[in-house]
Amino acid sequence: MLKRGLAACCALALCAGAHAQVLRVDNAPTPQPVLTVSATTATNVANDRMHAWLRAEAESADAAQAGNDVNGRMARALARAKGARGVDAATSAYSTYPIESKDRAPRWRVSQTLTLESSDFLALAALVSRLQADDGLLVSGMSFSVSPATQRQTENELIGQAIRTWQERAQVAAQGFGGATWRPGHVAIQTNEGARPQPMMRVQALAAAAPVNVEGGRSEVSVTVSGEVILETVRPLPR
């Protein structure tokens, strides 16, 4: 009898525990619906930085002779560039490689790139023309960009607009899902960081010794706000 009584008590305890577990699950709070909303605000800004890439090239059966030719022309070009007010100059991409042909003995080609940057388009365009005419440099390409200062200033002006646009979209989305009230959750603000300028043939004239005509154009600056919209009270959606 004692064993039967203990078994009955254990069974009753197990049933009570299972019932309590079911009650806890049934009474658990309903998870709050969470929406993800994004909004982007953008504007076009006039490019205020000009970039130019020029190269000095030489070819010879003697690699040292070709190198001396390139080094001499690049030294003169650098001196000229440093004398131009408001122009930043740097050298890059020095290369030496053989050119083989079945019809002649191997030759060597040496090349070095001169990178120029300025906010004065006219001054840089005039410098590029002189480097072509007087120093024999070849234009690899030109590009235009928004300066970091202008990029930051424009982004700061767009952030407030992007946040207001996001709030409006969040309100519309919440109402669409039956949300009477909502609050923001995790929200992120992203900007389109200025891309590194790459050589692009965006000039009207690139022939040696010809004047270079330039037009800076415009670039898009944007700010994107994306984040969670947590619905606090939800009305049943109409059927």
C-alpha positions in Angstrom: 0.0 0.0 0.0 2.8 2.4 0.9 4.4 1.8 -2.5 1.1 2.4 -4.3 0.6 5.6 -2.4 4.1 6.9 -3.3 3.5 6.0 -7.0 0.2 7.8 -7.0 1.8 10.9 -5.4 4.6 10.9 -7.9 2.2 10.6 -10.8 0.1 13.5 -9.4 3.2 15.6 -9.1 4.3 14.9 -12.6 0.8 15.8 -13.9 0.8 19.0 -11.9 4.3 19.9 -13.2 3.3 19.3 -16.8 0.1 21.4 -16.3 2.1 24.2 -14.8 4.5 24.1 -17.7 1.6 24.3 -20.2 0.2 27.3 -18.3 3.5 29.1 -18.4 3.7 28.6 -22.2 0.1 29.6 -22.7 0.5 32.7 -20.6 3.8 33.8 -22.2 3.7 37.4 -23.6 3.1 37.6 -27.4 6.3 38.7 -29.1 6.1 42.3 -30.4 6.1 42.5 -34.2 9.3 44.2 -35.5 9.5 45.8 -39.0 12.6 46.9 -40.8 12.3 50.2 -42.7 14.9 52.0 -44.8 14.9 55.6 -46.2 17.5 57.3 -48.4 17.9 61.0 -49.1 20.3 62.1 -51.8 21.4 65.2 -53.7 23.8 66.1 -56.5 26.8 68.2 -55.6 29.2 69.9 -57.9 32.6 68.2 -58.0 35.3 70.4 -56.5 38.4 68.3 -56.9 40.1 67.5 -60.2 42.5 64.6 -60.7 44.9 64.0 -63.5 47.3 61.1 -64.3 50.1 61.5 -66.7 53.0 59.1 -67.6 56.5 59.4 -68.9 57.4 56.5 -71.2 60.6 55.5 -73.0 61.7 52.5 -75.0 65.2 51.3 -75.8 67.4 48.3 -76.3 69.2 49.4 -73.2 67.0 49.3 -70.0 69.3 51.8 -68.2 69.0 54.3 -71.0 65.2 54.0 -71.1 65.1 54.5 -67.3 67.4 57.5 -67.5 65.1 59.1 -70.1 62.0 58.5 -68.0 63.7 59.7 -64.8 64.9 62.9 -66.4 61.5 63.8 -67.9 59.7 63.0 -64.6 62.1 65.1 -62.6 61.4 68.1 -64.9 57.7 67.4 -64.7 57.7 67.2 -60.9 59.6 70.5 -60.6 57.0 72.2 -62.9 54.1 70.7 -60.9 55.5 71.8 -57.6 55.8 75.3 -58.9 52.0 75.4 -59.7 50.1 76.9 -56.9 47.4 74.8 -55.3 48.4 71.6 -57.1 49.3 68.4 -55.2 51.8 66.1 -57.1 53.0 62.6 -56.5 54.7 59.8 -58.5 53.5 56.2 -58.7 53.4 53.1 -60.8 57.0 52.8 -62.0 57.5 49.8 -64.2 60.2 48.2 -66.4 59.4 45.3 -68.7 60.8 43.7 -71.9 59.2 43.9 -75.3 60.0 40.8 -77.3 59.5 40.5 -81.1 60.5 37.9 -83.6 61.7 40.6 -86.1 64.1 42.4 -83.8 66.2 42.1 -80.7 64.4 42.5 -77.3 63.8 46.0 -76.1 62.9 47.6 -72.8 60.0 49.9 -72.0 60.1 52.0 -68.8 57.1 54.0 -67.6 56.2 56.1 -64.5 53.0 57.9 -63.6 52.6 61.4 -62.2 49.4 62.0 -60.2 48.1 65.5 -59.9 45.2 66.9 -57.8 43.8 70.4 -57.3 40.6 72.3 -56.6 41.6 74.9 -59.3 40.5 73.3 -62.5 41.9 76.0 -64.8 45.4 75.8 -63.1 45.5 72.1 -63.3 44.3 72.0 -66.9 47.0 74.5 -67.9 49.6 72.5 -66.1 48.6 69.3 -67.9 48.9 71.0 -71.2 52.4 72.3 -70.4 53.5 68.8 -69.2 52.4 67.4 -72.5 53.9 70.0 -74.7 57.2 70.7 -72.9 58.0 67.5 -71.1 56.5 64.9 -73.4 54.2 63.3 -70.8 51.1 61.4 -72.0 47.7 61.8 -70.3 46.4 58.5 -69.0 43.1 60.0 -67.8 41.3 62.6 -65.7 38.6 62.4 -63.1 36.6 64.7 -60.8 35.3 64.1 -57.3 33.7 65.8 -54.3 36.3 66.8 -51.7 36.1 65.2 -48.2 35.1 68.5 -46.6 32.2 69.1 -49.0 31.2 65.4 -48.7 30.9 65.7 -44.9 29.1 69.0 -45.0 26.6 67.7 -47.4 26.0 64.5 -45.5 25.4 66.5 -42.3 22.8 68.5 -44.1 21.1 65.3 -45.4 21.1 63.4 -42.1 18.2 65.3 -40.6 16.1 64.9 -43.8 16.9 61.2 -44.0 15.7 60.7 -40.4 12.5 62.6 -41.0 11.9 60.5 -44.1 12.5 57.3 -42.2 10.1 58.4 -39.4 7.4 59.0 -42.0 7.9 55.6 -43.7 8.0 53.9 -40.3 4.6 55.5 -39.4 3.1 54.4 -42.7 4.5 50.8 -42.4 3.3 50.5 -38.8 -0.2 51.6 -39.7 -0.2 49.2 -42.6 0.5 46.3 -40.2 -2.2 47.5 -37.8 0.2 49.2 -35.4 -1.5 51.8 -33.2 1.7 52.9 -31.5 5.3 52.1 -32.3 8.9 52.9 -31.2 12.2 52.7 -32.9 14.6 49.9 -32.2 18.1 49.6 -33.5 18.7 52.3 -36.2 21.8 52.8 -38.4 22.8 55.8 -40.5 25.0 55.1 -43.5 26.7 57.4 -46.0 28.1 56.7 -49.5 31.7 57.3 -48.7 33.4 59.0 -51.6 34.9 56.5 -54.0 38.6 56.7 -54.7 39.1 58.6 -57.9 40.1 56.5 -60.9 41.4 57.6 -64.2 38.6 58.4 -66.6 38.8 60.0 -70.0 36.4 62.8 -69.1 38.1 65.5 -71.1 37.3 67.1 -74.4 40.9 67.1 -75.7 43.8 64.8 -74.8 46.1 65.1 -77.8 49.7 66.0 -77.0 50.3 69.8 -76.8 46.6 70.5 -77.2 44.8 72.7 -74.6 42.9 70.5 -72.2 39.2 71.6 -71.7 37.6 70.3 -68.6 34.1 70.1 -67.1 33.8 68.9 -63.5 30.2 67.6 -63.5 28.4 66.6 -60.4 28.3 63.6 -58.0 25.6 62.1 -55.9 25.9 62.3 -52.1 23.4 60.2 -50.1 22.5 59.2 -46.6 20.5 56.1 -45.7 18.7 55.5 -42.4 17.6 51.9 -41.7 16.3 50.4 -38.6 13.7 48.5 -36.6 10.1 49.7 -36.0 8.7 47.9 -33.0 4.9 47.7 -32.9 3.8 48.2 -29.3 0.0 47.8 -29.8 -1.4 46.0 -32.8 -5.0 46.2 -34.1 -6.5 43.3 -36.0 -6.0 43.8 -39.7 -9.2 44.1 -41.7 -10.2 41.0 -43.6 
